[in-house]
Amino acid sequence: MNSCHYIGKIQRERAWLLSSVMRGTEHIAFDRCFDKQQGLYEFFVPQDTESIFLETMGYLAREGVLLSLEKSCQRF
């Protein structure tokens, strides 16, 4: 089984927008902040919602909220 997640760097002052967008798009990803000082978030994304998640992240990048996004996969 493959498990993929994303690590995103967020502009700290606009993290509220990330939270708002993620709450408004239920079930596309589970997010958590794991380094508040650096603005790093981790997103666990189901395979069937990955394209919607990436569209949403594209919007946040265009708005200047998302500064970077990296995909990481682990094999179980």
C-alpha positions in Angstrom: 0.0 0.0 0.0 1.3 3.4 -0.9 0.7 6.3 1.4 1.4 9.9 0.2 1.4 13.1 1.9 2.5 16.7 1.2 4.5 19.2 3.2 3.6 22.8 2.6 5.2 26.0 3.7 2.6 28.6 4.5 2.9 32.4 4.9 2.3 32.5 8.7 0.3 35.7 8.7 -2.2 34.1 6.3 -2.5 30.7 7.8 -6.1 31.6 8.7 -7.0 31.5 5.0 -5.5 28.0 4.7 -7.7 26.8 7.6 -10.8 28.4 6.1 -10.3 26.9 2.7 -9.5 23.5 4.0 -12.6 23.5 6.2 -14.7 24.6 3.3 -13.5 21.7 1.1 -14.3 18.8 3.4 -12.6 15.5 3.0 -10.0 16.4 0.4 -7.2 16.2 2.9 -6.4 16.0 6.6 -4.1 18.9 7.6 -2.0 19.6 10.6 0.6 22.3 11.5 3.8 20.6 12.7 6.1 23.6 12.8 4.3 26.8 13.7 7.5 28.9 13.7 8.4 28.0 10.1 4.8 27.8 8.9 5.1 24.1 7.9 1.9 22.0 7.4 1.5 18.4 6.6 -1.4 17.2 4.4 -2.6 13.6 4.2 -4.4 13.3 0.9 -6.6 10.3 -0.2 -5.6 9.2 -3.7 -9.1 9.9 -5.1 -9.0 13.6 -4.0 -5.5 14.4 -5.0 -6.4 16.3 -8.1 -8.9 18.5 -6.2 -6.3 19.0 -3.4 -3.7 20.2 -6.0 -6.2 22.6 -7.6 -6.9 24.0 -4.1 -3.2 24.3 -3.4 -2.7 26.1 -6.7 -5.3 28.7 -5.7 -3.5 29.2 -2.4 -0.2 29.6 -4.2 -1.6 32.2 -6.5 -3.0 34.1 -3.5 0.5 34.1 -1.9 -0.6 31.8 1.0 1.2 28.6 0.0 5.0 29.3 -0.5 6.0 25.7 -1.4 4.6 22.2 -1.6 6.5 18.9 -1.7 5.0 15.4 -2.1 6.4 12.5 -0.1 5.5 8.9 -0.4 6.2 5.9 1.8 5.6 2.3 1.0 3.9 0.2 3.6 
